[in-house]
Amino acid sequence: MSETTKPSSSALPGTVFVFDIETVPDITGGRHLLGLENLADTEVAEALFFKRRQENGGELLRAHLQRIVAISVVMRTVDRLKVWSLGGPEAPEEELIRRFFAGIEEYRPTLVSWNGGGFDLPVLHYRALLHGVSAPRYWDTGDQDQSSRWNNYLSRFHWRHLDLMDVLSAWQPRMVAPLAEIAVLLGFPGKLGMDGSKVWAAFQAGDIAGIRHYCETDVLNTYLIYLRFELIRGRLSADGYQREGQRLRELLTTDSATKPHFGEFLAAWRPTTGEDN
């Protein structure tokens, strides 16, 4: 787990969770739904992909047929900054989901994502339903806390969950952009050796660590885009933006000796608007 405790003054919300998930086909669910009890895992996965190709020409499975294998978070508070993946590499899916929603129950953070409303959260909803994970604060829209009526995690135009892809595209599906391309345009690293299309192969090869590292670099890209968004939104001054970027650089530098993917991320991060060259 990466963490700093340096105070930082800004107008950002008290606690922010920038999150991302990585998924593989839900082999158990697919086996039951398609009646493929006697097939190997790889054959069940191919059957799911084939069925999806027939439906829409692609292989991205529907949300309810995704199994979560990694959840990574950048947690930013007034005096703390952490980057980590929930649970251990061998933690079961249920534990990852429970940890995610437990963090919301404890901190009631602002959630930040890239396409979280279109993918990550629906997957988390279905998998929480499957595992019976309770999260009253997350699901509250005003029945328990009146303030949640006006700002909650579920309503599209509320700010408790900030889906940067949706907001920056003005909620226009034809205007959305890939995370990696926006990151690179802004001078941030983008993808570093892995992308979502390679996660299933990495999982089959037992490379859970590689998947977690990839997920962590995705949340780092998202966090940096979030800081830039708060700059153009007027909630961070140019000086505040520079301080937040330097704070993250120091954190990654400290931990790069034990987390080489942080060092790779730093090396690919170009100074841009509001940062020292």
Buried (B, 14 or more C-beta within 10 A) or exposed (E): EBEBEEEBEBEBBEBBBBBBBBBBBBBEBBBEBEEBEEBEBEEBBBBBBEBBEEEEEEBEBBBBBBBBBBBBBBBBBEEBBBBBBBBEEEBEBBBBBBBBBBBBEEBBBBBBBBBBBBBBBBBBBBBBEBBEBEBEBBBBBEEEEEEBEEBBBBBEEBEBBBBBBBBBBEBEEEEBEBBBEBBBEBBBBBBBEBEBEBBBEBBEEEBBEBBBBBBBBBBBBBBBBBBBBBBEEEBBBEEBBBBBBBBBBEBBEBBBEEBEBBBBBBEBBEEBEBBEE
